[in-house]
C-alpha cells in the first residue's frame, strides 16, 4: 500500500518558529505519511493533501493551485479570524492522529473564473472591480454596468463592484454590505461598493449564469482577485465572470457546522460573546 503524501505549506516571512513545522512533519512520518514542505504555491504538486499553517490570506494563496489539482486543504489558523481554517493552532500537533483516524470529510467550494481580454484568472473568494487611486483619475467614483447572460441588471455609480462566491460572502463583500451565503448554495453575489444610490443593492444569482461588467466611457478601474491586483480595465474593456470548472476542496471535521463557525467568528470579529446557547 502506497503511503499518503501530505504537504505542509507556510508563508516563510510570517512563520518564525520553524521548530513547530519540524515537529509536525516528524509526527506525520511516525504515523506513516510521506511529507513535503512548500513555501512557494507554484511548487505545490503530486500530493494527496495540503496542511496550511496561517490565516485566511495564506489559505487563499494556495486555494486555486490546489483546486486545479484536486488537492484537499486542511487549514490551521495562525492568523486572526480564520474563516477558511479548520483547526486552531493549539490543535496543530493533533493533525497526524486525526488524519490517521480519517477524522475529516471533504467539502467542495465553488470558485470564480475571470476573463479580461485574452487573460484568465481565478478566485475562491471574490473579484473586485474598483476605482483607481492615482493622479490621472481623480474622480471619487466610477460608472459601471452589470449584465447577466446579456440582460442588464443595473448601472452603478460607485467605488466599484464585488462578485463573490458563497465562501467569499464573509470577506470583502460582507464589509461592503453584502449578505452571508451558506457555502452549499449554487449561487454568486454581486455587491456594489459604496454606491451613490439607495436603490443599488446586492444581487444573488445562480452560479450557472455568466456576468459581464463594463465601464462607461472615460473611466478606468483596477481588478483584484482574492485581494491581489491582476490588471486594469478601461472604457473598451469588459470583465467576464463565471463559475470555474474546478472546486476548491477543504478537509473539515464531521462535527463542523457552518452556522456555528459563523456565530463564533462574527462575534470574535466584533468583540462580542462567543459562547452559544
C-alpha positions as CSV (number, residue, x, y, z in Angstrom):
1,X,0.0,0.0,0.0
2,X,1.4,3.4,-1.0
3,X,1.5,5.9,1.9
4,X,-0.5,9.1,1.6
5,X,1.7,12.0,0.8
6,X,1.0,15.2,2.8
7,X,2.3,18.6,2.0
8,X,3.0,21.3,4.6
9,X,2.7,24.9,3.5
10,X,3.5,28.1,5.3
11,X,4.3,31.7,4.5
12,X,8.0,31.9,5.2
13,X,8.0,35.6,6.0
14,X,5.4,35.1,8.7
15,X,6.2,31.8,10.3
16,X,9.1,32.5,12.7
17,X,9.1,29.3,14.8
18,X,10.0,26.5,12.3
19,X,10.5,24.0,15.2
20,X,6.7,23.5,15.1
21,X,6.9,22.6,11.4
22,X,9.7,20.1,12.2
23,X,7.6,18.5,15.0
24,X,4.5,18.2,12.9
25,X,6.5,16.7,10.0
26,X,8.0,14.1,12.4
27,X,4.6,13.2,13.8
28,X,3.2,12.7,10.3
29,X,6.1,10.5,9.3
30,X,5.8,8.5,12.5
31,X,2.1,7.9,11.6
32,X,3.1,6.5,8.2
33,X,2.6,9.6,5.9
34,X,5.1,10.8,3.4
35,X,5.7,14.6,3.7
36,X,7.0,17.5,1.7
37,X,7.3,21.1,2.8
38,X,6.4,24.0,0.5
39,X,6.8,27.8,0.8
40,X,6.0,28.6,-2.9
41,X,2.4,28.0,-4.1
42,X,3.7,27.4,-7.7
43,X,5.7,24.4,-6.5
44,X,2.8,22.5,-5.0
45,X,2.1,19.3,-6.9
46,X,2.0,15.5,-6.6
47,X,0.5,15.3,-3.0
48,X,-2.7,13.9,-1.6
49,X,-3.4,16.7,0.8
50,X,-2.0,20.1,1.9
51,X,-1.8,21.3,5.5
52,X,-1.7,25.1,5.5
53,X,-0.4,26.9,8.6
54,X,-1.5,30.5,8.5
55,X,-4.6,32.8,8.3
56,X,-7.2,33.2,5.5
57,X,-4.7,35.0,3.3
58,X,-2.3,32.1,3.4
59,X,-5.1,29.7,2.5
60,X,-6.2,31.9,-0.4
61,X,-2.7,32.0,-1.7
62,X,-2.8,28.2,-2.4
63,X,-6.5,27.7,-3.0
64,X,-6.6,28.0,-6.8
65,X,-3.4,25.9,-7.2
66,X,-4.8,23.2,-5.1
67,X,-8.3,23.4,-6.6
68,X,-6.9,22.9,-10.1
69,X,-5.1,19.7,-8.9
70,X,-8.0,18.5,-6.7
71,X,-5.7,18.6,-3.6
72,X,-7.7,18.9,-0.4
73,X,-6.7,21.7,2.0
74,X,-6.5,21.5,5.8
75,X,-6.1,24.9,7.3
76,X,-4.6,25.5,10.8
77,X,-5.3,29.1,12.0
78,X,-2.2,31.1,12.7
79,X,-3.9,34.3,11.6
80,X,-6.7,36.4,13.1
81,X,-10.2,35.2,12.2
82,X,-9.6,32.1,10.2
83,X,-12.9,31.6,8.3
84,X,-11.1,29.2,5.9
85,X,-9.2,27.2,8.5
86,X,-10.5,24.1,10.3
87,X,-8.2,23.8,13.3
88,X,-6.8,26.2,15.9
89,X,-3.1,26.5,16.4
90,X,-3.3,24.6,19.7
91,X,-4.6,21.6,17.7
92,X,-1.6,21.6,15.3
93,X,0.2,18.6,16.8
94,X,-3.1,16.6,16.7
95,X,-3.2,16.6,12.9
96,X,-1.3,13.4,12.4
97,X,-3.5,11.3,14.6
98,X,-6.7,13.0,13.2
99,X,-5.6,12.2,9.6
100,X,-4.8,8.6,10.6
101,X,-8.2,8.2,12.1
102,X,-9.9,9.6,8.9
103,X,-11.5,12.2,11.1
104,X,-12.1,14.6,8.2
105,X,-14.6,14.8,5.4
106,X,-14.1,16.7,2.1
107,X,-16.2,19.8,1.4
108,X,-16.1,21.4,-2.0
109,X,-16.3,25.2,-2.5
110,X,-17.1,26.8,-5.9
111,X,-14.6,29.2,-7.5
112,X,-14.7,32.1,-10.0
113,X,-13.2,32.3,-13.4
114,X,-12.5,35.8,-14.6
115,X,-11.6,36.7,-18.1
116,X,-10.2,40.1,-19.2
117,X,-9.3,40.1,-22.9
118,X,-7.3,37.0,-23.5
119,X,-6.2,36.6,-19.9
120,X,-7.9,34.3,-17.4
121,X,-7.8,34.5,-13.6
122,X,-9.4,32.5,-10.8
123,X,-10.6,33.4,-7.3
124,X,-12.0,31.5,-4.4
125,X,-13.4,34.5,-2.5
126,X,-14.1,37.3,-5.0
127,X,-13.2,39.5,-7.9
128,X,-13.4,43.3,-7.1
129,X,-13.5,45.9,-9.9
130,X,-12.8,49.2,-8.2
131,X,-11.8,52.8,-8.9
132,X,-8.1,53.6,-9.4
133,X,-6.3,55.8,-6.9
134,X,-3.8,57.9,-8.9
135,X,-3.3,61.4,-10.2
136,X,-4.8,60.6,-13.7
137,X,-8.1,59.5,-12.4
138,X,-9.2,62.0,-9.7
139,X,-12.9,61.1,-9.7
140,X,-14.2,59.8,-6.4
141,X,-16.4,57.2,-8.1
142,X,-16.7,55.3,-11.3
143,X,-19.6,54.4,-13.6
144,X,-20.2,50.7,-14.4
145,X,-22.9,48.4,-15.6
146,X,-23.6,44.7,-15.0
147,X,-25.3,42.2,-17.2
148,X,-26.2,38.6,-16.5
149,X,-26.5,36.4,-19.6
150,X,-26.7,39.6,-21.7
151,X,-29.6,41.1,-19.6
152,X,-28.9,44.4,-17.9
153,X,-29.0,44.2,-14.1
154,X,-28.2,47.7,-13.2
155,X,-25.9,50.7,-13.8
156,X,-23.9,51.8,-10.9
157,X,-22.1,55.0,-9.8
158,X,-19.9,53.6,-7.0
159,X,-16.4,52.9,-5.9
160,X,-16.7,49.6,-7.7
161,X,-18.4,46.2,-7.7
162,X,-17.6,42.9,-6.0
163,X,-18.6,39.5,-7.3
164,X,-18.2,36.8,-4.7
165,X,-18.7,33.1,-4.1
166,X,-20.6,31.9,-1.0
167,X,-17.1,31.3,0.6
168,X,-16.2,34.9,-0.1
169,X,-19.5,36.3,1.2
170,X,-18.0,36.6,4.7
171,X,-15.0,38.6,3.4
172,X,-14.8,41.8,1.4
173,X,-18.4,41.6,0.2
174,X,-19.7,41.4,3.8
175,X,-17.8,44.6,4.6
176,X,-19.5,46.3,1.6
177,X,-22.9,45.4,2.9
178,X,-23.5,42.0,1.2
179,X,-25.4,39.1,2.7
180,X,-23.9,35.9,4.2
181,X,-24.3,33.0,1.9
182,X,-24.2,29.4,3.0
183,X,-21.3,27.6,1.3
184,X,-23.5,24.9,-0.2
185,X,-25.5,27.4,-2.2
186,X,-25.1,27.2,-6.0
187,X,-25.0,31.0,-6.3
188,X,-22.8,34.1,-6.6
189,X,-23.4,37.6,-5.3
190,X,-22.9,41.0,-6.9
191,X,-22.3,43.8,-4.4
192,X,-21.7,47.5,-5.2
193,X,-19.0,49.2,-3.2
194,X,-20.3,52.5,-1.6
195,X,-22.9,53.1,-4.4
196,X,-24.3,56.6,-4.8
197,X,-27.8,55.4,-4.9
198,X,-30.1,53.9,-2.2
199,X,-31.6,51.5,-4.7
200,X,-28.2,49.8,-5.5
201,X,-28.3,46.6,-3.6
202,X,-26.6,43.3,-3.6
203,X,-27.9,40.8,-6.1
204,X,-27.7,37.0,-5.6
205,X,-27.8,35.0,-8.8
206,X,-27.3,31.4,-10.0
207,X,-23.7,30.3,-10.5
208,X,-24.8,28.8,-13.8
209,X,-25.1,32.3,-15.2
210,X,-22.4,34.5,-16.8
211,X,-21.8,38.0,-15.6
212,X,-20.3,40.8,-17.6
213,X,-19.1,44.1,-16.1
214,X,-18.2,47.1,-18.3
215,X,-17.2,50.7,-17.6
216,X,-18.8,53.8,-19.0
217,X,-16.5,56.0,-21.3
218,X,-13.7,57.9,-19.7
219,X,-13.5,55.7,-16.7
220,X,-10.9,53.1,-15.6
221,X,-10.7,50.6,-12.8
222,X,-8.3,48.1,-11.2
223,X,-9.3,44.4,-10.9
224,X,-8.4,42.3,-7.9
225,X,-8.8,38.6,-7.4
226,X,-8.8,37.5,-3.8
227,X,-7.2,40.8,-2.8
228,X,-4.4,40.6,-5.4
229,X,-4.3,43.1,-8.3
230,X,-4.4,41.2,-11.6
231,X,-4.9,44.0,-14.1
232,X,-6.8,47.2,-15.1
233,X,-9.7,47.9,-17.4
234,X,-10.9,50.9,-19.3
235,X,-13.9,52.0,-21.3
236,X,-13.3,49.5,-24.1
237,X,-12.7,46.5,-21.8
238,X,-15.2,44.1,-20.2
239,X,-14.8,41.7,-17.3
240,X,-16.4,38.3,-17.7
241,X,-17.2,36.3,-14.6
242,X,-18.4,32.7,-14.4
243,X,-18.1,29.5,-12.4
244,X,-14.7,27.8,-12.6
245,X,-14.6,24.3,-13.9
246,X,-13.0,23.1,-10.6
247,X,-13.8,23.3,-6.9
248,X,-11.5,24.1,-4.0
249,X,-11.7,21.1,-1.6
250,X,-11.4,21.6,2.2
251,X,-10.9,18.9,4.8
252,X,-13.3,19.5,7.7
253,X,-14.3,17.5,10.7
254,X,-17.7,15.7,10.8
255,X,-18.9,17.9,13.6
256,X,-18.0,21.2,11.8
257,X,-21.1,23.3,11.1
258,X,-21.0,26.5,9.1
259,X,-23.5,28.3,11.3
260,X,-21.6,27.5,14.5
261,X,-18.4,28.8,12.9
262,X,-20.3,31.9,11.6
263,X,-21.6,32.7,15.0
264,X,-18.2,32.3,16.7
265,X,-16.2,34.1,14.1
266,X,-18.6,37.0,13.7
267,X,-18.7,37.6,17.4
268,X,-15.0,37.2,17.7
269,X,-14.6,39.8,14.9
270,X,-17.0,42.3,16.7
271,X,-15.6,41.6,20.1
272,X,-18.8,40.0,21.4
273,X,-19.6,36.8,23.3
274,X,-18.6,33.6,21.5
275,X,-20.5,31.1,23.7
276,X,-23.5,29.6,22.0
277,X,-26.7,28.8,23.9
